Amino acid sequence: EYLPSERRLVLMNRQVGLGRQVLLLGYSKKAQHADVIGSFGEGLKVGAVALLRSGLMLRMLTRSESWSFQLLVDPAFGERVLTVEVAARPEAIDAELEGLPASLCDLSPSDTATILEGVKPEEWLRLSQRFLFLRPPRHAVRTEVGRLILDSDRAGNIFVKGVWINTDPDIAAGADLFDIRLDRDRAAVLKRSDLQHQVSSMWVRAVHHQPELQERYYELLAGDRQCGDTALADLYCDDEVAEAMAKAFRARHGDAIPVSAKDSNTSKAQHVRSTLSASMVVCSQALIAVLKKGGMRCDLEDVLQQHTLRSRRAVLVSELSDDEAACLAQACGLAERAGASAPSARMLASLDVFETSSAWTLDAVAAKAEAFAVTGRIELDRRALAADAVHRLLPEGRCFSTAGCCKCRQSIIAAAVVGLRAPSDKLASQRLVARLASDADAADDGRPAQPLRCPELGAEREAALRKQIDALEKSLRDEREAHADELRGLNRRVADAEKELCRTEFKFMDAADAERAVRDELEPQIQRLRAEAAEAGAACQALVEKTEEAAALRREVALLRGQTKALEERLARGEEASERRLIAADTANATLRRALARRREMLQQMLRNDPVAPLRAVAAEGGELWAAVEEIRAALRQEASGSLCCVCLDAEVNAVLLPCRHRQLCMTCAEALPRC
């Protein structure tokens, strides 16, 4: 409780009594408790010195005593040192007379009161903001890893278990972390990447707990400034949050396409604007990554491809004009003469004519139908049957023919069909020229050239075939979407594995901190024991004439040396075991990463070799997902242990020991082994 008129701050701890031993430097009952702040036995003493040097007055009432802290000159050293005057605690406290809160009147002997005088109101206002138990946040969301503080005046403030630690300007919200170790100066042992992991995870969990935070989270993702709150949003956002962000984007921008700043002014973006007449919204990389996870198409190439598929219309042969049908038949005849694998009649039956508004080039005259890659159907752009459209593609719009009979359409279609039918035939054009020349010679001799065949297809049969094609293409799209869902499931499993890896790294950090703390704790004892052993040895040499005392001293020295040796051996074993665990953990981590990379490469290779076949893996949930991850880990460990050296666990096995014929070592470790 703070009394502004008296500039006095009173702290009360109910049912807590302190003994005089807490005044000893280094004494602490919290050293063995990792769940509380403070374990070095310095806070009370160092804090008291700092307060007294700032001109404040400190007094404590605990148990039956009253402690007054002062800085007095020590006569032995002539320096001002911390001095605590202990007096009997008054049985009754006149709170009104001493200017204390009325709550101190019922202070029992088992309670402790700390009275600090000289605290200015502005100092109290500033300092109270650093303790959440004194000034609780107005708006905060408690998650499994910490509290997300949404008050604007606490943006960027980092707390650990309610105590202010630091300020980070790259954090848009405040954070109260639960599971972070502090050093002796109350500074958090936390890397910047670890802080980003913690805050990004807290935001996603907070959105789950309070869906009304979706708008604020979207504003953070869409902001121009890259903040630590969203640095790893794509890693921690699940499908539910990602879909919510995609819905918020559509509510603001409709059917606009999200693009990054570097892609907004490219030629591909201009082509999308002109072709689709669609607007684009420049978004941050964090928002684009989350929108992709939510199912939105943010890649311009995919958008163009989808538009092309939607804008295409199949044209029946019965809808073609007589000139277009004749041109198509003649082109198939030319392709047959160039050495295509099928007769012109069958070739004509395997051609599908389409109308589309997409850009047209000589390379886009014809293409293999993706849904009929095995049967070899070919899709032909209808513009290739129009002479004017074909001439616009030629250099300077000039026709190939000089005799007045234009065959540009037929030749271009035939060349495209031959290129798709027989891509490895490099003599197709030469064969076509030779056969046309022989036909011309035959015509000069009076023999008529073989006419080009143009089969007639029934409109109803063709329409039925077209429906079948549309159904197969729809099936292909459905399979592709199913594959995309399976791939997203695998990506989620990989993300979960990465999260587990991060948690494991945090555990390793805690283990390293614990090891360092044990080493710091035992080192003074070892030094002290060594000093005592040296003093005991000197005493033995000086009192060698006194038999009984010398024997007692020798026994004491032997005991101390034994204790010292036992402690040294224990410390050595602990250091060696910790080092082995760290090395084994690093090796296992590297092995698992390499094995995971190999599995990923194999999966990518399988997808490239057979993109049509559906994936057989189904994403598991809950316990099934955990079991799948554990099974993958076990398989990777078994595979790694079977081919790696059992000593270094790094190199592959490439040595055989004789005469026992054991094959478990690499050549380097085998040469260092004296015998099996």
VMD Tcl script that draws the C-alpha trace (Angstrom):
set ca {
  {0.00 0.00 0.00}
  {1.34 3.43 -0.97}
  {0.65 6.56 1.09}
  {1.33 9.54 -1.20}
  {1.02 12.20 1.51}
  {3.77 10.56 3.61}
  {5.66 9.23 0.54}
  {5.68 5.89 2.28}
  {5.34 2.42 0.72}
  {4.26 -0.49 2.95}
  {4.59 -4.12 1.81}
  {2.90 -6.82 3.90}
  {3.44 -10.58 3.72}
  {0.88 -12.51 5.70}
  {1.96 -15.70 7.50}
  {5.61 -15.13 6.54}
  {8.24 -14.65 9.23}
  {11.95 -14.09 8.59}
  {14.86 -15.20 10.74}
  {18.14 -13.36 11.15}
  {19.89 -15.82 8.83}
  {18.30 -14.10 5.81}
  {20.65 -11.19 6.51}
  {23.62 -13.42 5.64}
  {24.95 -12.91 2.11}
  {24.34 -16.08 0.07}
  {21.66 -17.58 2.32}
  {18.42 -18.55 0.54}
  {15.72 -21.16 1.10}
  {14.69 -20.87 -2.55}
  {17.88 -22.33 -4.01}
  {16.27 -25.75 -4.44}
  {12.99 -24.45 -5.89}
  {12.98 -23.77 -9.62}
  {9.39 -22.49 -9.63}
  {10.15 -19.28 -7.68}
  {12.18 -16.19 -8.52}
  {15.42 -15.74 -6.60}
  {17.83 -18.42 -5.44}
  {21.18 -16.66 -4.93}
  {20.70 -15.17 -1.43}
  {21.64 -11.65 -2.53}
  {18.38 -9.88 -3.35}
  {17.46 -8.55 0.10}
  {20.95 -7.32 0.92}
  {21.82 -5.81 -2.47}
  {18.36 -4.27 -2.78}
  {18.66 -2.69 0.65}
  {22.04 -1.13 -0.25}
  {20.62 0.25 -3.51}
  {17.62 1.77 -1.72}
  {19.73 3.36 1.01}
  {22.14 4.81 -1.54}
  {19.14 6.38 -3.31}
  {18.27 8.26 -0.13}
  {15.36 6.09 0.97}
  {14.76 4.71 4.46}
  {14.07 1.00 4.98}
  {12.58 -0.75 7.99}
  {11.18 -4.29 8.46}
  {8.90 -5.73 11.16}
  {9.12 -9.51 11.32}
  {8.42 -12.00 14.08}
  {9.34 -10.33 17.38}
  {12.00 -7.96 15.96}
  {12.26 -4.65 14.16}
  {15.10 -4.27 11.62}
  {16.38 -0.85 10.61}
  {18.73 -0.79 7.61}
  {21.46 1.87 7.52}
  {24.78 2.65 5.84}
  {27.28 3.25 8.67}
  {31.07 3.55 8.77}
  {32.76 0.33 9.87}
  {35.55 1.18 12.39}
  {37.72 -1.71 11.24}
  {37.81 -0.65 7.59}
  {36.72 2.98 7.64}
  {34.12 2.40 4.92}
  {30.34 2.72 4.87}
  {28.77 -0.72 4.93}
  {25.27 -2.11 5.29}
  {24.29 -2.23 8.95}
  {21.11 -3.67 10.40}
  {20.01 -2.50 13.83}
  {17.79 -5.07 15.52}
  {15.32 -3.95 18.19}
  {12.35 -5.47 19.91}
  {9.15 -5.19 17.94}
  {6.50 -3.09 19.69}
  {3.56 -5.09 20.89}
  {1.09 -2.50 19.57}
  {1.60 -0.17 16.60}
  {0.04 3.27 16.63}
  {-0.60 3.52 12.88}
  {-2.09 7.00 13.08}
  {0.85 8.38 15.06}
  {3.51 6.84 12.82}
  {1.66 7.59 9.57}
  {1.18 3.94 8.68}
  {-1.82 2.17 7.10}
  {-4.53 1.04 9.48}
  {-4.02 -2.53 8.26}
  {-0.77 -2.68 10.28}
  {-2.74 -2.49 13.51}
  {-3.73 -6.15 13.27}
  {-0.25 -7.30 12.21}
  {0.43 -10.64 13.90}
  {3.89 -11.94 14.94}
  {3.80 -14.40 12.04}
  {3.44 -11.55 9.50}
  {6.18 -9.42 7.96}
  {5.87 -5.72 7.07}
  {8.41 -3.77 5.00}
  {8.25 0.04 5.30}
  {10.03 2.15 2.67}
  {10.03 5.92 3.18}
  {10.87 8.67 0.67}
  {9.21 7.18 -2.45}
  {7.92 9.96 -4.69}
  {4.48 9.55 -6.32}
  {5.93 9.65 -9.83}
  {8.48 6.99 -8.85}
  {5.74 4.78 -7.44}
  {3.63 5.23 -10.60}
  {6.57 4.23 -12.79}
  {7.73 1.31 -10.67}
  {4.28 -0.14 -10.03}
  {3.87 -0.64 -13.76}
  {6.68 -3.18 -13.63}
  {4.87 -5.59 -11.32}
  {1.73 -7.17 -12.66}
  {0.53 -8.16 -9.20}
  {0.52 -4.47 -8.24}
  {-0.99 -3.15 -11.47}
  {-2.82 -6.03 -13.18}
  {-3.34 -5.59 -16.92}
  {-6.78 -4.45 -18.04}
  {-6.89 -6.79 -21.04}
  {-4.82 -9.98 -21.07}
  {-5.27 -13.52 -22.35}
  {-3.77 -16.41 -20.42}
  {-2.35 -19.24 -22.55}
  {-0.37 -22.39 -21.88}
  {3.00 -20.65 -22.34}
  {2.24 -17.24 -20.83}
  {-0.06 -14.24 -20.71}
  {-0.53 -12.01 -23.75}
  {-0.94 -8.43 -22.48}
  {-3.00 -6.30 -24.88}
  {-2.89 -2.96 -23.02}
  {-1.50 -0.23 -25.28}
  {0.64 1.28 -22.51}
  {2.43 -2.06 -22.00}
  {3.22 -2.81 -25.64}
  {6.70 -4.29 -26.01}
  {7.12 -4.97 -22.27}
  {8.44 -8.43 -21.42}
  {7.58 -9.88 -17.99}
  {8.62 -13.15 -16.38}
  {6.18 -14.48 -13.78}
  {4.72 -11.00 -13.32}
  {8.04 -9.10 -12.96}
  {9.22 -6.69 -15.67}
  {12.44 -7.80 -17.37}
  {12.98 -5.82 -20.55}
  {11.38 -3.81 -23.34}
  {11.47 -4.95 -26.98}
  {10.27 -2.33 -29.52}
  {9.68 -5.07 -32.13}
  {6.92 -6.66 -30.03}
  {3.48 -5.10 -30.59}
  {1.94 -6.56 -27.41}
  {3.17 -7.24 -23.91}
  {4.10 -10.75 -22.82}
  {4.28 -12.39 -19.39}
  {6.32 -15.59 -19.84}
  {5.92 -18.53 -17.48}
  {8.75 -20.93 -18.25}
  {11.88 -18.76 -18.61}
  {14.95 -18.92 -16.37}
  {16.43 -15.72 -14.92}
  {20.05 -15.03 -14.10}
  {21.18 -13.38 -10.86}
  {20.52 -9.87 -12.27}
  {16.89 -10.71 -13.12}
  {17.71 -10.77 -16.85}
  {15.97 -13.38 -18.96}
  {18.14 -16.08 -20.53}
  {16.29 -15.79 -23.84}
  {17.39 -15.49 -27.46}
  {15.52 -13.26 -29.87}
  {14.38 -16.23 -31.95}
  {13.10 -17.94 -28.79}
  {11.12 -14.81 -27.86}
  {9.57 -14.74 -31.34}
  {8.61 -18.40 -30.98}
  {6.99 -17.74 -27.60}
  {5.05 -14.61 -28.64}
  {3.94 -16.04 -32.02}
  {2.63 -19.14 -30.25}
  {0.86 -17.02 -27.61}
  {-0.97 -14.96 -30.27}
  {-2.37 -18.04 -32.03}
  {-3.46 -19.58 -28.71}
  {-5.02 -16.26 -27.67}
  {-7.04 -16.10 -30.90}
  {-8.36 -19.58 -30.11}
  {-9.34 -18.53 -26.58}
  {-10.89 -15.21 -27.67}
  {-12.08 -15.20 -31.32}
  {-12.74 -11.45 -31.09}
  {-8.95 -10.99 -31.33}
  {-9.01 -12.13 -34.96}
  {-9.38 -8.56 -36.22}
  {-6.43 -7.32 -34.18}
  {-4.29 -10.29 -35.21}
  {-5.13 -9.63 -38.86}
  {-4.07 -5.98 -38.48}
  {-0.73 -7.17 -37.09}
  {-0.25 -9.55 -40.02}
  {-1.20 -6.89 -42.56}
  {0.88 -4.13 -40.99}
  {3.77 -2.55 -42.86}
  {6.14 -3.05 -39.92}
  {7.55 -6.53 -39.44}
  {7.05 -7.31 -35.75}
  {8.11 -10.27 -33.64}
  {4.46 -11.12 -32.89}
  {3.98 -12.40 -36.46}
  {7.54 -13.41 -37.40}
  {6.64 -17.12 -37.14}
  {2.90 -16.88 -37.74}
  {2.93 -19.40 -40.61}
  {4.58 -21.96 -38.31}
  {2.08 -21.72 -35.45}
  {-1.15 -20.83 -37.28}
  {-3.36 -23.89 -37.65}
  {-6.03 -24.32 -40.33}
  {-8.73 -22.69 -38.22}
  {-6.82 -19.46 -37.63}
  {-5.50 -19.38 -41.21}
  {-9.01 -19.74 -42.63}
  {-10.22 -16.98 -40.29}
  {-7.48 -14.67 -41.63}
  {-8.44 -15.55 -45.23}
  {-12.08 -14.73 -44.42}
  {-11.03 -11.38 -42.92}
  {-9.02 -10.60 -46.07}
  {-12.01 -11.34 -48.33}
  {-14.27 -9.20 -46.12}
  {-11.94 -6.24 -46.64}
  {-10.78 -6.71 -50.23}
  {-13.31 -9.03 -51.85}
  {-11.84 -11.09 -54.71}
  {-8.58 -9.11 -54.84}
  {-5.38 -11.10 -55.21}
  {-2.80 -10.77 -52.38}
  {0.73 -10.19 -53.69}
  {4.04 -9.22 -52.17}
  {5.65 -5.85 -52.77}
  {8.34 -7.31 -55.02}
  {5.73 -9.00 -57.29}
  {3.26 -6.12 -57.53}
  {5.01 -4.33 -60.44}
  {6.28 -7.30 -62.44}
  {5.20 -8.10 -65.99}
  {3.29 -11.11 -64.71}
  {1.27 -8.86 -62.39}
  {0.48 -6.51 -65.28}
  {-0.63 -9.51 -67.35}
  {-2.94 -10.66 -64.53}
  {-4.48 -7.18 -64.28}
  {-5.09 -6.92 -68.01}
  {-6.30 -10.50 -68.48}
  {-8.45 -10.97 -65.39}
  {-9.35 -7.30 -64.77}
  {-8.63 -8.12 -61.13}
  {-7.30 -5.84 -58.44}
  {-4.28 -6.68 -56.33}
  {-3.47 -5.91 -52.70}
  {0.13 -5.61 -51.57}
  {0.50 -7.66 -48.37}
  {3.29 -8.48 -45.97}
  {5.14 -11.75 -46.24}
  {3.65 -12.92 -42.93}
  {0.08 -12.33 -44.14}
  {0.74 -14.01 -47.51}
  {2.17 -17.09 -45.78}
  {-0.91 -17.36 -43.53}
  {-3.32 -16.77 -46.44}
  {-1.65 -19.55 -48.41}
  {-2.13 -21.81 -45.42}
  {-5.79 -20.76 -45.38}
  {-6.34 -21.96 -48.95}
  {-6.04 -18.68 -50.88}
  {-4.10 -18.57 -54.14}
  {-1.35 -15.99 -53.82}
  {0.91 -17.20 -56.64}
  {0.32 -15.27 -59.87}
  {1.23 -18.28 -62.00}
  {-1.47 -20.37 -60.31}
  {-4.01 -17.57 -60.71}
  {-3.30 -17.34 -64.46}
  {-3.52 -21.09 -64.85}
  {-6.86 -21.25 -63.04}
  {-8.21 -18.39 -65.15}
  {-7.11 -20.17 -68.32}
  {-8.91 -23.36 -67.26}
  {-12.10 -21.47 -66.40}
  {-12.12 -19.38 -69.60}
  {-11.68 -22.32 -71.99}
  {-14.68 -23.62 -73.94}
  {-14.75 -26.83 -75.93}
  {-15.80 -26.45 -79.57}
  {-17.55 -29.37 -81.26}
  {-16.50 -30.32 -84.79}
  {-20.07 -29.69 -85.88}
  {-19.68 -26.07 -84.77}
  {-16.67 -25.52 -87.05}
  {-17.18 -23.81 -90.40}
  {-16.51 -25.70 -93.61}
  {-13.27 -23.82 -94.08}
  {-12.11 -24.60 -90.52}
  {-13.04 -28.29 -90.84}
  {-11.21 -28.58 -94.17}
  {-8.17 -26.81 -92.74}
  {-8.13 -29.19 -89.76}
  {-8.39 -32.24 -92.01}
  {-5.62 -31.00 -94.30}
  {-3.38 -30.30 -91.30}
  {-3.89 -33.86 -90.06}
  {-3.00 -35.13 -93.53}
  {0.21 -33.10 -93.51}
  {1.05 -34.45 -90.07}
  {0.50 -38.00 -91.35}
  {2.86 -37.38 -94.27}
  {5.46 -35.96 -91.87}
  {5.62 -39.32 -90.14}
  {3.12 -39.04 -87.29}
  {2.37 -42.34 -85.61}
  {-1.37 -42.36 -86.39}
  {-3.33 -42.05 -89.67}
  {-4.93 -38.70 -90.34}
  {-8.44 -40.04 -89.67}
  {-7.53 -41.32 -86.21}
  {-5.46 -38.20 -85.57}
  {-8.41 -35.97 -86.41}
  {-10.60 -37.95 -84.00}
  {-8.08 -37.34 -81.18}
  {-8.01 -33.54 -81.64}
  {-10.10 -31.32 -79.34}
  {-10.70 -27.72 -80.39}
  {-10.95 -25.07 -77.64}
  {-11.72 -21.38 -77.46}
  {-9.86 -19.32 -74.85}
  {-9.08 -15.68 -74.14}
  {-5.58 -16.26 -72.83}
  {-2.45 -15.00 -74.57}
  {-1.58 -16.88 -77.75}
  {1.84 -17.68 -79.21}
  {3.26 -20.15 -81.70}
  {4.20 -22.39 -78.76}
  {0.56 -22.41 -77.58}
  {-1.04 -23.57 -80.85}
  {-1.59 -27.09 -79.49}
  {-0.90 -28.95 -76.26}
  {-1.35 -32.42 -74.86}
  {-4.52 -32.90 -72.83}
  {-3.45 -33.38 -69.23}
  {-6.39 -35.64 -68.47}
  {-5.54 -37.93 -71.42}
  {-1.77 -38.15 -71.21}
  {-1.88 -41.93 -71.79}
  {-4.25 -41.97 -74.79}
  {-2.54 -38.98 -76.38}
  {-5.38 -36.52 -77.03}
  {-4.32 -33.08 -78.25}
  {-6.00 -29.74 -77.50}
  {-5.95 -27.19 -80.36}
  {-6.59 -23.46 -80.06}
  {-9.35 -22.45 -82.50}
  {-7.43 -19.33 -83.46}
  {-5.01 -21.60 -85.33}
  {-7.82 -22.27 -87.85}
  {-8.10 -18.56 -88.73}
  {-5.68 -17.27 -91.36}
  {-5.59 -13.70 -90.03}
  {-4.80 -14.84 -86.48}
  {-2.01 -17.11 -87.75}
  {-0.48 -14.39 -89.93}
  {-0.32 -12.04 -86.92}
  {1.96 -14.57 -85.22}
  {4.37 -14.73 -88.19}
  {7.33 -12.33 -88.56}
  {6.06 -9.04 -90.01}
  {2.71 -10.75 -90.63}
  {3.93 -12.30 -93.89}
  {2.50 -15.48 -95.38}
  {4.69 -18.53 -95.97}
  {3.28 -19.11 -99.46}
  {4.27 -17.03 -102.48}
  {2.00 -18.70 -105.08}
  {-1.24 -17.29 -103.71}
  {-2.50 -20.51 -102.10}
  {-1.95 -19.99 -98.32}
  {-1.15 -23.10 -96.31}
  {0.16 -21.32 -93.20}
  {-2.61 -22.65 -90.95}
  {-2.18 -26.24 -92.08}
  {1.60 -26.17 -91.79}
  {1.65 -24.62 -88.34}
  {-1.00 -27.04 -87.01}
  {0.79 -30.00 -88.60}
  {4.13 -28.93 -87.12}
  {2.56 -28.59 -83.66}
  {0.82 -31.98 -83.91}
  {4.00 -33.72 -85.11}
  {5.99 -32.10 -82.31}
  {3.53 -33.47 -79.75}
  {3.07 -36.88 -81.38}
  {6.74 -37.58 -82.14}
  {8.90 -35.13 -80.15}
  {12.02 -37.25 -80.67}
  {11.67 -37.32 -84.49}
  {14.16 -34.70 -85.72}
  {13.56 -35.45 -89.44}
  {9.81 -34.82 -89.52}
  {10.06 -31.52 -91.41}
  {12.53 -32.98 -93.97}
  {10.30 -36.02 -94.49}
  {7.27 -33.78 -95.04}
  {9.11 -31.69 -97.67}
  {10.32 -34.83 -99.49}
  {6.87 -36.42 -99.59}
  {5.19 -33.23 -100.75}
  {7.82 -32.94 -103.49}
  {7.10 -36.49 -104.63}
  {3.36 -35.72 -104.63}
  {4.07 -32.66 -106.78}
  {6.11 -34.81 -109.24}
  {3.28 -37.33 -109.37}
  {0.81 -34.54 -110.11}
  {3.07 -33.27 -112.95}
  {3.09 -36.79 -114.45}
  {-0.67 -36.74 -114.61}
  {-1.30 -38.90 -111.58}
  {-3.59 -37.24 -109.03}
  {-2.17 -36.69 -105.55}
  {-3.71 -38.63 -102.72}
  {-6.50 -36.49 -101.23}
  {-6.50 -35.68 -97.52}
  {-9.06 -37.63 -95.59}
  {-11.60 -35.85 -93.45}
  {-13.72 -38.25 -91.39}
  {-17.17 -37.18 -90.30}
  {-17.97 -37.46 -86.64}
  {-21.49 -37.37 -85.31}
  {-22.29 -34.35 -83.19}
  {-24.04 -36.45 -80.57}
  {-21.10 -38.84 -80.25}
  {-18.66 -35.97 -80.02}
  {-20.80 -34.24 -77.41}
  {-20.87 -37.46 -75.39}
  {-17.10 -37.74 -75.65}
  {-16.77 -34.12 -74.58}
  {-18.91 -34.78 -71.49}
  {-16.67 -37.70 -70.68}
  {-13.61 -35.49 -71.09}
  {-15.14 -32.84 -68.81}
  {-15.94 -35.51 -66.23}
  {-12.39 -36.85 -66.35}
  {-10.94 -33.37 -66.07}
  {-13.18 -32.69 -63.07}
  {-11.98 -35.95 -61.54}
  {-8.41 -34.86 -62.16}
  {-9.04 -31.51 -60.46}
  {-10.67 -33.27 -57.51}
  {-7.69 -35.60 -57.21}
  {-5.34 -32.62 -57.40}
  {-7.26 -30.88 -54.60}
  {-7.19 -34.09 -52.57}
  {-3.45 -34.27 -53.12}
  {-3.13 -30.66 -52.00}
  {-5.08 -31.50 -48.83}
  {-2.81 -34.47 -48.19}
  {0.24 -32.27 -48.75}
  {-1.09 -29.69 -46.30}
  {-1.59 -32.49 -43.80}
  {2.01 -33.59 -44.25}
  {3.14 -29.97 -43.87}
  {1.19 -29.78 -40.61}
  {2.93 -32.92 -39.40}
  {6.30 -31.44 -40.32}
  {5.36 -28.21 -38.51}
  {4.37 -30.20 -35.41}
  {7.71 -32.03 -35.58}
  {9.51 -28.68 -35.80}
  {7.57 -27.43 -32.76}
  {8.58 -30.55 -30.85}
  {12.17 -29.96 -31.91}
  {11.97 -26.40 -30.58}
  {10.61 -27.66 -27.27}
  {13.47 -30.18 -27.11}
  {15.97 -27.39 -27.72}
  {14.42 -25.44 -24.84}
  {14.88 -28.49 -22.61}
  {18.52 -28.72 -23.66}
  {18.94 -25.04 -22.77}
  {17.42 -25.66 -19.34}
  {19.75 -28.64 -18.85}
  {22.75 -26.48 -19.76}
  {21.59 -23.81 -17.29}
  {21.17 -26.44 -14.56}
  {24.63 -27.83 -15.25}
  {26.13 -24.35 -15.07}
  {24.31 -23.67 -11.81}
  {25.58 -26.93 -10.27}
  {29.10 -26.13 -11.35}
  {28.88 -22.61 -9.87}
  {27.43 -24.03 -6.65}
  {30.08 -26.73 -6.16}
  {33.12 -24.71 -7.18}
  {33.30 -22.59 -3.97}
  {32.94 -25.72 -1.84}
  {35.77 -27.43 -3.71}
  {38.00 -24.39 -3.33}
  {37.15 -24.19 0.35}
  {37.87 -27.88 0.89}
  {41.18 -27.57 -0.92}
  {42.14 -24.62 1.24}
  {41.21 -26.51 4.39}
  {43.23 -29.50 3.23}
  {46.26 -27.28 2.66}
  {45.92 -25.74 6.14}
  {45.58 -29.20 7.68}
  {48.75 -30.37 5.94}
  {50.68 -27.38 7.21}
  {49.41 -28.02 10.74}
  {50.56 -31.65 10.53}
  {54.08 -30.58 9.56}
  {54.23 -28.01 12.38}
  {52.90 -30.32 15.12}
  {54.66 -33.55 14.12}
  {56.16 -33.89 17.60}
  {52.75 -34.16 19.25}
  {51.73 -37.72 18.54}
  {48.11 -37.65 19.52}
  {47.33 -34.30 17.94}
  {49.27 -35.25 14.81}
  {47.33 -38.50 14.49}
  {44.04 -36.64 14.87}
  {45.14 -34.11 12.29}
  {46.24 -36.86 9.89}
  {42.86 -38.53 10.20}
  {41.14 -35.22 9.59}
  {43.34 -34.51 6.58}
  {42.67 -37.99 5.17}
  {38.95 -37.49 5.65}
  {39.02 -34.07 3.99}
  {41.11 -35.40 1.13}
  {38.71 -38.25 0.66}
  {35.79 -35.84 0.58}
  {37.65 -33.60 -1.86}
  {38.50 -36.52 -4.12}
  {34.92 -37.80 -3.97}
  {33.59 -34.38 -4.86}
  {36.11 -34.02 -7.69}
  {35.22 -37.46 -9.04}
  {31.52 -36.68 -8.75}
  {32.01 -33.38 -10.56}
  {34.15 -35.05 -13.24}
  {31.57 -37.78 -13.74}
  {28.79 -35.23 -13.92}
  {30.67 -33.12 -16.48}
  {31.56 -36.18 -18.54}
  {27.98 -37.48 -18.45}
  {26.58 -34.07 -19.38}
  {29.05 -33.74 -22.24}
  {28.19 -37.21 -23.50}
  {24.48 -36.45 -23.35}
  {24.92 -33.20 -25.23}
  {27.10 -34.84 -27.89}
  {24.68 -37.75 -28.26}
  {21.74 -35.37 -28.47}
  {23.48 -33.23 -31.13}
  {24.42 -36.33 -33.10}
  {20.92 -37.78 -32.90}
  {19.48 -34.42 -33.90}
  {21.76 -34.19 -36.96}
  {20.99 -37.81 -37.90}
  {17.24 -37.28 -37.63}
  {17.47 -34.11 -39.72}
  {19.44 -35.90 -42.45}
  {17.02 -38.80 -42.46}
  {14.06 -36.42 -42.60}
  {15.66 -34.60 -45.54}
  {16.14 -37.93 -47.33}
  {12.51 -38.85 -46.73}
  {11.41 -35.50 -48.06}
  {13.50 -35.89 -51.21}
  {12.05 -39.38 -51.75}
  {8.52 -38.00 -51.33}
  {9.19 -35.20 -53.81}
  {10.66 -37.70 -56.28}
  {7.57 -39.92 -55.93}
  {5.29 -36.95 -56.56}
  {7.27 -35.94 -59.66}
  {7.27 -39.49 -61.07}
  {3.56 -40.14 -60.52}
  {1.59 -36.88 -59.98}
  {-1.77 -38.46 -60.86}
  {-1.88 -41.24 -58.33}
  {-3.48 -40.22 -54.99}
  {-1.42 -40.14 -51.91}
  {-2.13 -43.00 -49.59}
  {-1.09 -41.27 -46.41}
  {-3.90 -39.77 -44.38}
  {-3.11 -37.07 -41.87}
  {-3.72 -38.32 -38.37}
  {-5.06 -36.26 -35.48}
  {-4.52 -36.21 -31.76}
  {-2.87 -39.34 -30.41}
  {-2.62 -40.86 -33.87}
  {-0.45 -37.93 -35.04}
  {1.83 -38.33 -32.05}
  {2.09 -42.06 -32.64}
  {2.98 -41.42 -36.29}
  {5.71 -38.97 -35.31}
  {7.13 -41.43 -32.76}
  {7.04 -44.23 -35.34}
  {8.94 -42.07 -37.85}
  {11.51 -41.20 -35.18}
  {11.97 -44.83 -34.20}
  {12.41 -45.85 -37.84}
  {14.93 -43.07 -38.43}
  {16.90 -44.01 -35.29}
  {16.90 -47.70 -36.28}
  {18.06 -46.85 -39.78}
  {20.75 -44.46 -38.51}
  {22.02 -46.91 -35.86}
  {22.25 -49.73 -38.39}
  {24.58 -47.92 -40.81}
  {26.60 -45.62 -38.49}
  {29.66 -46.38 -36.42}
  {28.67 -47.43 -32.89}
  {31.51 -45.35 -31.39}
  {31.42 -41.94 -33.11}
  {27.80 -42.30 -34.39}
  {28.77 -40.11 -37.35}
  {30.73 -42.02 -40.03}
  {29.34 -45.03 -41.86}
  {30.49 -48.55 -41.03}
  {33.36 -49.47 -43.38}
  {35.69 -51.73 -41.34}
  {35.69 -55.41 -40.27}
  {37.62 -56.61 -37.20}
  {39.57 -59.86 -37.42}
  {39.44 -62.58 -36.31}
  {36.07 -61.87 -34.63}
  {34.60 -60.44 -37.89}
  {32.63 -57.74 -36.10}
  {31.38 -55.04 -38.48}
  {30.24 -52.14 -36.30}
  {33.02 -49.50 -36.64}
  {34.33 -46.98 -39.14}
  {37.99 -47.15 -40.23}
  {39.05 -44.23 -37.98}
  {37.58 -45.73 -34.80}
  {38.76 -49.25 -35.73}
  {42.40 -48.08 -36.02}
  {42.17 -46.49 -32.56}
  {40.82 -49.73 -31.00}
  {43.60 -51.97 -29.57}
  {41.43 -55.13 -29.51}
  {37.79 -56.17 -29.81}
}
mol new
graphics top color blue
foreach p $ca { graphics top sphere $p radius 0.5 }
foreach p [lrange $ca 0 end-1] q [lrange $ca 1 end] { graphics top cylinder $p $q radius 0.2 }
display resetview
